[in-house]
Amino acid sequence: MPFSVVFQQQRQRGPVVRACAVCEKVFDSRAKLMIHIRTHTGERPFACTLCPYQACQLSTLTSHMRTHTGEKPFQCPFCSHRARQRGSLNKHIKVVHSTLVQDQANP
């Protein structure tokens, strides 16, 4: 879809509001809107060099590449566990260390 078809910009009282012309979802930045537009166009400009995987965001490809490299950059502050993705680390902390997290929140 051409950019003009999926991009609407309105100035309301305050900041500029950008809305997708396809689904009317509103974004606070042009960059976020442009990433969202790829959900409608199917564009996946970031390709893995090791397998057929393609991503619509560079950050998603970067995360995917860790499946090939084995890199686990996110370290648990409570034990030696490491994770490939921040969300996986957060889940680990919640499941394994929930009492420690509660104790720190309520000293």
MMTF fields as JSON, N, C-alpha, C and O atoms, coordinates in Angstrom:
{
  "mmtfVersion": "1.0.0",
  "mmtfProducer": "UNKNOWN",
  "numBonds": 427,
  "numAtoms": 428,
  "numGroups": 107,
  "numChains": 1,
  "numModels": 1,
  "chainsPerModel": [1],
  "groupsPerChain": [107],
  "chainIdList": ["A"],
  "bondAtomList": [4, 2, 8, 6, 12, 10, 16, 14, 20, 18, 24, 22, 28, 26, 32, 30, 36, 34, 40, 38, 44, 42, 48, 46, 52, 50, 56, 54, 60, 58, 64, 62, 68, 66, 72, 70, 76, 74, 80, 78, 84, 82, 88, 86, 92, 90, 96, 94, 100, 98, 104, 102, 108, 106, 112, 110, 116, 114, 120, 118, 124, 122, 128, 126, 132, 130, 136, 134, 140, 138, 144, 142, 148, 146, 152, 150, 156, 154, 160, 158, 164, 162, 168, 166, 172, 170, 176, 174, 180, 178, 184, 182, 188, 186, 192, 190, 196, 194, 200, 198, 204, 202, 208, 206, 212, 210, 216, 214, 220, 218, 224, 222, 228, 226, 232, 230, 236, 234, 240, 238, 244, 242, 248, 246, 252, 250, 256, 254, 260, 258, 264, 262, 268, 266, 272, 270, 276, 274, 280, 278, 284, 282, 288, 286, 292, 290, 296, 294, 300, 298, 304, 302, 308, 306, 312, 310, 316, 314, 320, 318, 324, 322, 328, 326, 332, 330, 336, 334, 340, 338, 344, 342, 348, 346, 352, 350, 356, 354, 360, 358, 364, 362, 368, 366, 372, 370, 376, 374, 380, 378, 384, 382, 388, 386, 392, 390, 396, 394, 400, 398, 404, 402, 408, 406, 412, 410, 416, 414, 420, 418, 424, 422],
  "bondOrderList": [1, 1, 1, 1, 1, 1, 1, 1, 1, 1, 1, 1, 1, 1, 1, 1, 1, 1, 1, 1, 1, 1, 1, 1, 1, 1, 1, 1, 1, 1, 1, 1, 1, 1, 1, 1, 1, 1, 1, 1, 1, 1, 1, 1, 1, 1, 1, 1, 1, 1, 1, 1, 1, 1, 1, 1, 1, 1, 1, 1, 1, 1, 1, 1, 1, 1, 1, 1, 1, 1, 1, 1, 1, 1, 1, 1, 1, 1, 1, 1, 1, 1, 1, 1, 1, 1, 1, 1, 1, 1, 1, 1, 1, 1, 1, 1, 1, 1, 1, 1, 1, 1, 1, 1, 1, 1],
  "groupList": [{"groupName": "MET", "atomNameList": ["N", "CA", "C", "O"], "elementList": ["N", "C", "C", "O"], "formalChargeList": [0, 0, 0, 0], "bondAtomList": [1, 0, 2, 1, 3, 2], "bondOrderList": [1, 1, 2], "singleLetterCode": "M", "chemCompType": "L-PEPTIDE LINKING"}, {"groupName": "PRO", "atomNameList": ["N", "CA", "C", "O"], "elementList": ["N", "C", "C", "O"], "formalChargeList": [0, 0, 0, 0], "bondAtomList": [1, 0, 2, 1, 3, 2], "bondOrderList": [1, 1, 2], "singleLetterCode": "P", "chemCompType": "L-PEPTIDE LINKING"}, {"groupName": "PHE", "atomNameList": ["N", "CA", "C", "O"], "elementList": ["N", "C", "C", "O"], "formalChargeList": [0, 0, 0, 0], "bondAtomList": [1, 0, 2, 1, 3, 2], "bondOrderList": [1, 1, 2], "singleLetterCode": "F", "chemCompType": "L-PEPTIDE LINKING"}, {"groupName": "SER", "atomNameList": ["N", "CA", "C", "O"], "elementList": ["N", "C", "C", "O"], "formalChargeList": [0, 0, 0, 0], "bondAtomList": [1, 0, 2, 1, 3, 2], "bondOrderList": [1, 1, 2], "singleLetterCode": "S", "chemCompType": "L-PEPTIDE LINKING"}, {"groupName": "VAL", "atomNameList": ["N", "CA", "C", "O"], "elementList": ["N", "C", "C", "O"], "formalChargeList": [0, 0, 0, 0], "bondAtomList": [1, 0, 2, 1, 3, 2], "bondOrderList": [1, 1, 2], "singleLetterCode": "V", "chemCompType": "L-PEPTIDE LINKING"}, {"groupName": "GLN", "atomNameList": ["N", "CA", "C", "O"], "elementList": ["N", "C", "C", "O"], "formalChargeList": [0, 0, 0, 0], "bondAtomList": [1, 0, 2, 1, 3, 2], "bondOrderList": [1, 1, 2], "singleLetterCode": "Q", "chemCompType": "L-PEPTIDE LINKING"}, {"groupName": "ARG", "atomNameList": ["N", "CA", "C", "O"], "elementList": ["N", "C", "C", "O"], "formalChargeList": [0, 0, 0, 0], "bondAtomList": [1, 0, 2, 1, 3, 2], "bondOrderList": [1, 1, 2], "singleLetterCode": "R", "chemCompType": "L-PEPTIDE LINKING"}, {"groupName": "GLY", "atomNameList": ["N", "CA", "C", "O"], "elementList": ["N", "C", "C", "O"], "formalChargeList": [0, 0, 0, 0], "bondAtomList": [1, 0, 2, 1, 3, 2], "bondOrderList": [1, 1, 2], "singleLetterCode": "G", "chemCompType": "PEPTIDE LINKING"}, {"groupName": "ALA", "atomNameList": ["N", "CA", "C", "O"], "elementList": ["N", "C", "C", "O"], "formalChargeList": [0, 0, 0, 0], "bondAtomList": [1, 0, 2, 1, 3, 2], "bondOrderList": [1, 1, 2], "singleLetterCode": "A", "chemCompType": "L-PEPTIDE LINKING"}, {"groupName": "CYS", "atomNameList": ["N", "CA", "C", "O"], "elementList": ["N", "C", "C", "O"], "formalChargeList": [0, 0, 0, 0], "bondAtomList": [1, 0, 2, 1, 3, 2], "bondOrderList": [1, 1, 2], "singleLetterCode": "C", "chemCompType": "L-PEPTIDE LINKING"}, {"groupName": "GLU", "atomNameList": ["N", "CA", "C", "O"], "elementList": ["N", "C", "C", "O"], "formalChargeList": [0, 0, 0, 0], "bondAtomList": [1, 0, 2, 1, 3, 2], "bondOrderList": [1, 1, 2], "singleLetterCode": "E", "chemCompType": "L-PEPTIDE LINKING"}, {"groupName": "LYS", "atomNameList": ["N", "CA", "C", "O"], "elementList": ["N", "C", "C", "O"], "formalChargeList": [0, 0, 0, 0], "bondAtomList": [1, 0, 2, 1, 3, 2], "bondOrderList": [1, 1, 2], "singleLetterCode": "K", "chemCompType": "L-PEPTIDE LINKING"}, {"groupName": "ASP", "atomNameList": ["N", "CA", "C", "O"], "elementList": ["N", "C", "C", "O"], "formalChargeList": [0, 0, 0, 0], "bondAtomList": [1, 0, 2, 1, 3, 2], "bondOrderList": [1, 1, 2], "singleLetterCode": "D", "chemCompType": "L-PEPTIDE LINKING"}, {"groupName": "LEU", "atomNameList": ["N", "CA", "C", "O"], "elementList": ["N", "C", "C", "O"], "formalChargeList": [0, 0, 0, 0], "bondAtomList": [1, 0, 2, 1, 3, 2], "bondOrderList": [1, 1, 2], "singleLetterCode": "L", "chemCompType": "L-PEPTIDE LINKING"}, {"groupName": "ILE", "atomNameList": ["N", "CA", "C", "O"], "elementList": ["N", "C", "C", "O"], "formalChargeList": [0, 0, 0, 0], "bondAtomList": [1, 0, 2, 1, 3, 2], "bondOrderList": [1, 1, 2], "singleLetterCode": "I", "chemCompType": "L-PEPTIDE LINKING"}, {"groupName": "HIS", "atomNameList": ["N", "CA", "C", "O"], "elementList": ["N", "C", "C", "O"], "formalChargeList": [0, 0, 0, 0], "bondAtomList": [1, 0, 2, 1, 3, 2], "bondOrderList": [1, 1, 2], "singleLetterCode": "H", "chemCompType": "L-PEPTIDE LINKING"}, {"groupName": "THR", "atomNameList": ["N", "CA", "C", "O"], "elementList": ["N", "C", "C", "O"], "formalChargeList": [0, 0, 0, 0], "bondAtomList": [1, 0, 2, 1, 3, 2], "bondOrderList": [1, 1, 2], "singleLetterCode": "T", "chemCompType": "L-PEPTIDE LINKING"}, {"groupName": "TYR", "atomNameList": ["N", "CA", "C", "O"], "elementList": ["N", "C", "C", "O"], "formalChargeList": [0, 0, 0, 0], "bondAtomList": [1, 0, 2, 1, 3, 2], "bondOrderList": [1, 1, 2], "singleLetterCode": "Y", "chemCompType": "L-PEPTIDE LINKING"}, {"groupName": "ASN", "atomNameList": ["N", "CA", "C", "O"], "elementList": ["N", "C", "C", "O"], "formalChargeList": [0, 0, 0, 0], "bondAtomList": [1, 0, 2, 1, 3, 2], "bondOrderList": [1, 1, 2], "singleLetterCode": "N", "chemCompType": "L-PEPTIDE LINKING"}],
  "groupTypeList": [0, 1, 2, 3, 4, 4, 2, 5, 5, 5, 6, 5, 6, 7, 1, 4, 4, 6, 8, 9, 8, 4, 9, 10, 11, 4, 2, 12, 3, 6, 8, 11, 13, 0, 14, 15, 14, 6, 16, 15, 16, 7, 10, 6, 1, 2, 8, 9, 16, 13, 9, 1, 17, 5, 8, 9, 5, 13, 3, 16, 13, 16, 3, 15, 0, 6, 16, 15, 16, 7, 10, 11, 1, 2, 5, 9, 1, 2, 9, 3, 15, 6, 8, 6, 5, 6, 7, 3, 13, 18, 11, 15, 14, 11, 4, 4, 15, 3, 16, 13, 4, 5, 12, 5, 8, 18, 1],
  "groupIdList": [1, 2, 3, 4, 5, 6, 7, 8, 9, 10, 11, 12, 13, 14, 15, 16, 17, 18, 19, 20, 21, 22, 23, 24, 25, 26, 27, 28, 29, 30, 31, 32, 33, 34, 35, 36, 37, 38, 39, 40, 41, 42, 43, 44, 45, 46, 47, 48, 49, 50, 51, 52, 53, 54, 55, 56, 57, 58, 59, 60, 61, 62, 63, 64, 65, 66, 67, 68, 69, 70, 71, 72, 73, 74, 75, 76, 77, 78, 79, 80, 81, 82, 83, 84, 85, 86, 87, 88, 89, 90, 91, 92, 93, 94, 95, 96, 97, 98, 99, 100, 101, 102, 103, 104, 105, 106, 107],
  "secStructList": [7, 7, 2, 2, 2, 2, 3, 3, 3, 3, 3, 7, 1, 1, 1, 3, 3, 3, 3, 3, 6, 6, 6, 7, 7, 3, 3, 1, 1, 2, 2, 2, 2, 2, 2, 2, 2, 2, 2, 2, 2, 7, 7, 7, 7, 3, 3, 7, 1, 1, 1, 1, 7, 3, 3, 1, 1, 2, 2, 2, 2, 2, 2, 2, 2, 2, 2, 2, 2, 7, 7, 7, 7, 3, 3, 7, 1, 1, 1, 1, 7, 3, 3, 1, 1, 2, 2, 2, 2, 2, 2, 2, 2, 2, 2, 2, 1, 2, 2, 2, 2, 2, 2, 2, 2, 7, 7],
  "xCoordList": [0.836, 0.0, 0.873, 1.869, 0.538, 1.332, 1.201, 0.18, 2.261, 2.32, 1.132, 0.58, 0.723, -0.373, -1.697, -2.582, -1.839, -3.085, -3.194, -4.295, -2.08, -2.128, -1.698, -1.577, -1.468, -0.98, -1.933, -2.188, -2.445, -3.264, -2.661, -2.228, -2.632, -2.069, -3.056, -3.539, -3.349, -4.275, -3.631, -2.906, -3.903, -3.445, -4.669, -5.593, -4.636, -5.675, -5.066, -3.932, -5.768, -5.177, -4.032, -4.25, -2.831, -1.665, -0.814, -0.703, -0.202, 0.741, 0.053, -1.162, 0.865, 0.37, -0.037, 0.689, -1.189, -1.676, -1.56, -2.016, -0.956, -0.807, -1.642, -1.522, -2.483, -3.376, -3.22, -3.038, -3.293, -3.27, -4.597, -5.662, -4.537, -5.747, -6.453, -7.615, -5.764, -6.367, -7.192, -8.336, -6.606, -7.297, -7.567, -8.184, -7.105, -7.323, -6.584, -6.875, -5.64, -4.837, -3.989, -3.445, -3.873, -3.203, -1.812, -1.608, -0.863, 0.526, 1.031, 0.587, 1.967, 2.516, 3.769, 4.309, 4.229, 5.389, 5.237, 4.58, 5.848, 5.815, 6.526, 6.085, 7.634, 8.403, 7.564, 7.61, 6.801, 5.955, 4.856, 4.513, 4.312, 3.294, 3.881, 3.25, 5.07, 5.687, 5.941, 5.755, 6.361, 6.549, 5.203, 5.101, 4.183, 2.839, 2.314, 1.692, 2.556, 2.064, 2.522, 1.823, 3.691, 4.208, 3.31, 3.354, 2.495, 1.56, 0.492, -0.056, 0.196, -0.802, -0.18, -0.799, 1.031, 1.664, 2.356, 2.584, 2.693, 3.426, 4.911, 5.641, 5.366, 6.787, 7.624, 7.307, 8.689, 9.636, 11.038, 11.65, 11.539, 12.792, 14.067, 15.154, 13.955, 15.142, 15.215, 14.406, 16.192, 16.299, 17.473, 18.554, 17.242, 18.294, 19.223, 18.771, 20.508, 21.492, 21.732, 22.437, 21.143, 21.395, 20.196, 20.343, 19.022, 17.812, 16.806, 17.084, 15.661, 14.695, 13.924, 13.119, 14.147, 13.383, 13.531, 14.623, 12.421, 12.416, 11.601, 10.61, 12.015, 11.348, 10.96, 11.544, 9.978, 9.554, 10.273, 10.173, 11.002, 11.772, 13.18, 13.37, 14.156, 15.54, 15.702, 16.433, 15.031, 15.158, 14.652, 15.192, 13.637, 13.113, 14.116, 14.299, 14.764, 15.8, 16.976, 17.521, 17.37, 18.477, 18.174, 19.035, 16.962, 16.543, 16.558, 17.004, 16.08, 16.073, 17.49, 17.718, 18.43, 19.804, 20.411, 21.304, 19.933, 20.438, 20.114, 20.782, 19.101, 18.807, 19.923, 20.153, 20.608, 21.721, 23.036, 23.841, 23.257, 24.537, 24.596, 25.68, 23.426, 23.399, 23.629, 23.68, 23.768, 24.007, 22.835, 21.672, 23.163, 22.155, 22.588, 23.211, 22.265, 22.778, 22.062, 22.532, 20.943, 20.169, 20.426, 20.05, 21.07, 21.502, 20.513, 20.122, 20.108, 19.237, 20.03, 21.161, 19.447, 20.154, 20.158, 20.836, 19.41, 19.291, 20.02, 20.293, 20.34, 21.025, 21.844, 21.987, 22.371, 23.24, 22.477, 23.095, 21.161, 20.355, 20.572, 20.638, 20.678, 20.785, 19.699, 19.26, 19.267, 18.191, 18.53, 19.315, 17.928, 18.123, 17.283, 17.652, 16.15, 15.234, 14.883, 14.79, 14.689, 14.353, 13.042, 12.927, 12.064, 10.791, 10.952, 10.275, 11.841, 12.105, 12.745, 12.429, 13.639, 14.257, 13.212, 13.191, 12.35, 11.304, 10.394, 9.999, 10.06, 9.223, 9.956, 9.357, 11.242, 12.055, 12.035, 11.815, 12.266, 12.296, 10.946, 10.886, 9.879, 8.534, 8.223, 7.644, 8.603, 8.285, 9.223, 8.772, 10.519, 11.503, 11.791, 12.014, 11.789, 12.212, 11.092, 11.374, 9.856, 8.736, 8.804, 8.464, 9.236, 9.32, 10.437, 10.296, 11.538, 12.625, 12.19, 12.514, 11.459, 10.982, 10.012, 10.068, 9.119, 8.169, 8.895, 8.532, 9.924, 10.688, 11.393, 11.47, 11.909, 12.588, 11.601, 11.94, 10.39, 9.376, 8.835, 8.394, 8.865, 8.344, 9.412, 9.324, 10.42, 11.515, 11.071, 11.878],
  "yCoordList": [-1.186, 0.0, 1.24, 1.286, 2.216, 3.438, 4.155, 4.073, 4.853, 5.572, 6.492, 6.56, 7.196, 8.162, 7.497, 8.141, 6.221, 5.517, 5.157, 5.132, 4.883, 4.393, 5.425, 5.091, 6.646, 7.656, 8.834, 9.485, 9.097, 10.278, 11.033, 10.425, 12.325, 13.129, 14.226, 14.937, 14.358, 15.381, 16.153, 15.587, 17.448, 18.221, 18.519, 19.221, 17.962, 18.268, 19.235, 19.679, 19.558, 20.411, 19.644, 18.648, 20.1, 19.421, 18.841, 19.428, 17.671, 17.089, 16.552, 16.356, 16.325, 15.759, 14.307, 13.557, 13.92, 12.552, 11.906, 12.467, 10.74, 10.019, 8.753, 7.981, 8.545, 7.387, 6.572, 7.12, 5.265, 4.355, 4.482, 4.38, 4.702, 4.855, 3.52, 3.5, 2.415, 1.102, 0.685, 0.252, 0.817, 0.334, 1.429, 1.174, 2.641, 3.821, 3.788, 4.601, 2.872, 2.852, 4.119, 4.53, 4.743, 6.037, 5.846, 5.011, 6.632, 6.561, 7.95, 8.943, 8.013, 9.302, 9.684, 10.775, 8.794, 9.132, 8.533, 7.509, 9.183, 8.705, 7.362, 6.484, 7.199, 5.955, 4.759, 3.704, 4.914, 3.817, 3.5, 2.336, 4.533, 4.318, 3.553, 2.628, 3.925, 3.271, 1.784, 0.95, 1.454, 0.045, -0.674, -1.794, -0.03, -0.618, -0.873, -1.905, 0.043, -0.088, -1.404, -1.976, -1.884, -3.15, -4.331, -5.355, -4.215, -5.301, -5.412, -6.491, -4.307, -4.315, -4.644, -5.319, -4.169, -4.381, -5.733, -6.239, -6.323, -7.585, -7.407, -8.39, -6.171, -5.898, -6.409, -6.149, -7.134, -7.651, -7.403, -8.299, -6.191, -5.809, -6.333, -6.165, -6.96, -7.421, -8.946, -9.639, -9.462, -10.898, -11.506, -10.921, -12.684, -13.451, -14.007, -14.474, -13.952, -14.467, -15.967, -16.579, -16.559, -17.969, -18.883, -20.105, -18.302, -19.092, -18.21, -17.03, -18.739, -17.949, -16.878, -16.156, -16.763, -15.829, -14.384, -13.947, -13.661, -12.231, -11.505, -12.038, -10.288, -9.512, -8.137, -7.625, -7.556, -6.21, -5.138, -3.953, -5.545, -4.594, -5.137, -6.345, -4.252, -4.66, -5.293, -6.272, -4.747, -5.294, -6.737, -7.548, -7.055, -8.42, -9.363, -10.491, -8.905, -9.72, -9.917, -11.017, -8.873, -8.97, -10.031, -10.844, -10.02, -11.021, -12.418, -13.373, -12.541, -13.826, -14.364, -15.562, -13.508, -13.943, -14.646, -15.48, -14.317, -14.97, -16.459, -17.225, -16.881, -18.315, -19.042, -20.229, -18.345, -18.945, -18.825, -19.756, -17.685, -17.442, -18.037, -18.308, -18.245, -18.738, -17.644, -17.923, -16.411, -15.289, -15.134, -15.195, -14.934, -14.702, -13.477, -13.617, -12.293, -11.067, -10.613, -9.691, -11.235, -10.766, -11.665, -12.837, -11.105, -11.832, -11.634, -10.504, -12.719, -12.642, -12.028, -12.44, -11.048, -10.433, -11.317, -10.994, -12.43, -13.278, -14.613, -15.255, -15.038, -16.319, -16.255, -15.188, -17.384, -17.407, -17.563, -17.642, -17.609, -17.78, -16.614, -15.453, -16.951, -15.944, -16.22, -17.359, -15.166, -15.312, -14.585, -13.636, -15.043, -14.4, -13.143, -12.222, -13.105, -11.97, -11.439, -12.199, -10.123, -9.492, -10.066, -10.283, -10.307, -10.864, -12.241, -12.562, -13.049, -14.375, -14.252, -15.021, -13.294, -13.062, -12.597, -13.071, -11.678, -11.198, -12.34, -12.404, -13.241, -14.395, -15.301, -15.778, -15.543, -16.354, -15.766, -16.481, -14.461, -13.801, -13.94, -14.228, -13.738, -13.819, -15.232, -15.398, -16.244, -17.629, -18.175, -18.79, -17.949, -18.574, -17.742, -18.294, -16.447, -15.578, -14.674, -13.595, -15.074, -14.196, -13.751, -12.607, -14.627, -14.217, -13.205, -12.304, -13.333, -12.356, -10.989, -9.967, -10.972, -9.709, -9.05, -7.835, -9.824, -9.272, -8.736, -7.68, -9.455, -9.006, -7.688, -6.837, -7.506, -6.252, -5.105, -3.966, -5.385, -4.342, -3.901, -2.762, -4.796, -4.495, -4.76, -5.756, -3.894, -4.151, -4.047, -4.237],
  "zCoordList": [0.0, 0.0, 0.0, 0.723, -0.769, -0.765, 0.565, 1.248, 0.907, 2.182, 2.363, 3.461, 1.336, 1.449, 1.804, 2.368, 1.481, 1.759, 3.24, 3.789, 3.879, 5.249, 6.286, 7.465, 5.883, 6.816, 6.867, 5.854, 8.029, 8.251, 9.424, 10.403, 9.33, 10.406, 10.748, 9.867, 12.009, 12.449, 13.585, 14.403, 13.627, 14.765, 15.617, 15.207, 16.807, 17.767, 18.769, 18.584, 19.788, 20.825, 21.458, 22.148, 21.229, 21.764, 20.653, 19.576, 20.915, 19.951, 18.697, 18.662, 17.682, 16.43, 16.68, 17.332, 16.162, 16.278, 14.904, 13.908, 14.852, 13.596, 13.68, 14.632, 12.686, 12.702, 11.43, 10.343, 11.58, 10.441, 9.706, 10.317, 8.418, 7.614, 7.373, 6.967, 7.619, 7.42, 8.638, 8.498, 9.839, 11.039, 12.07, 13.104, 11.789, 12.63, 13.964, 14.84, 14.139, 15.351, 15.383, 14.358, 16.566, 16.711, 17.309, 18.19, 16.815, 17.27, 17.613, 17.037, 18.56, 18.964, 18.184, 18.367, 17.322, 16.497, 15.104, 14.916, 14.153, 12.769, 12.656, 11.914, 13.395, 13.331, 13.773, 13.141, 14.847, 15.326, 14.316, 14.109, 13.695, 12.667, 11.488, 10.977, 11.054, 9.902, 10.179, 9.294, 11.395, 11.76, 11.731, 11.23, 12.266, 12.288, 10.869, 10.616, 9.965, 8.587, 7.967, 7.13, 8.374, 7.842, 8.194, 7.512, 9.244, 9.554, 8.477, 8.252, 7.815, 6.744, 5.385, 4.563, 5.155, 3.85, 3.751, 2.652, 4.906, 4.908, 4.669, 4.55, 4.599, 4.358, 5.527, 6.688, 5.212, 6.2, 5.651, 5.068, 5.837, 5.189, 5.853, 5.301, 7.021, 7.739, 7.677, 8.293, 6.926, 6.678, 7.428, 7.504, 7.977, 8.632, 7.555, 6.509, 7.821, 6.861, 7.03, 6.229, 8.078, 8.366, 8.134, 8.097, 7.978, 7.729, 6.989, 6.772, 6.599, 5.816, 6.603, 6.014, 7.898, 8.729, 8.242, 7.882, 8.237, 7.91, 8.965, 9.466, 9.304, 10.348, 9.832, 8.877, 10.471, 10.08, 10.893, 10.575, 11.946, 12.742, 12.947, 13.09, 12.96, 13.183, 14.559, 14.706, 15.568, 16.92, 16.989, 17.743, 16.221, 16.186, 15.532, 15.989, 14.467, 13.825, 14.776, 14.863, 15.482, 16.438, 17.487, 17.823, 17.996, 18.974, 18.351, 18.986, 17.126, 16.421, 16.245, 16.41, 15.918, 15.665, 16.875, 16.726, 18.061, 19.275, 19.29, 19.985, 18.536, 18.461, 17.718, 17.951, 16.834, 16.095, 16.856, 16.854, 17.506, 18.176, 19.573, 20.09, 20.192, 21.566, 22.594, 23.792, 22.146, 23.055, 24.021, 23.624, 25.29, 26.329, 27.137, 28.189, 26.654, 27.268, 28.542, 29.209, 28.892, 30.041, 31.251, 31.254, 32.274, 33.466, 34.606, 34.902, 35.244, 36.413, 37.572, 37.827, 38.277, 39.408, 40.659, 41.634, 40.644, 41.824, 41.715, 42.73, 40.488, 40.293, 39.002, 38.405, 38.582, 37.398, 36.083, 35.022, 36.134, 34.917, 33.95, 34.354, 32.677, 31.62, 30.587, 30.426, 29.885, 28.905, 27.615, 27.608, 26.522, 25.219, 25.073, 24.344, 25.769, 25.648, 27.032, 27.996, 27.119, 28.392, 28.959, 30.165, 28.087, 28.539, 29.173, 30.15, 28.623, 29.191, 30.564, 31.471, 30.719, 32.026, 33.034, 34.17, 32.627, 33.533, 33.975, 35.14, 33.053, 33.395, 34.378, 35.341, 34.147, 35.051, 36.458, 37.436, 36.553, 37.861, 38.56, 39.755, 37.82, 38.398, 38.893, 39.967, 38.122, 38.473, 39.552, 40.518, 39.386, 40.266, 41.512, 42.59, 41.374, 42.472, 42.981, 43.503, 42.849, 43.217, 44.672, 44.977, 45.581, 46.99, 47.203, 48.029, 46.481, 46.596, 46.099, 46.704, 44.998, 44.432, 45.394, 45.584, 46.007, 46.979, 48.205, 48.724, 48.679, 49.843, 49.576, 50.463, 48.365, 48.024, 47.915, 48.234, 47.471, 47.328, 48.68, 48.83, 49.666, 51.008, 52.063, 52.78, 52.176, 53.136, 54.58, 55.489]
}
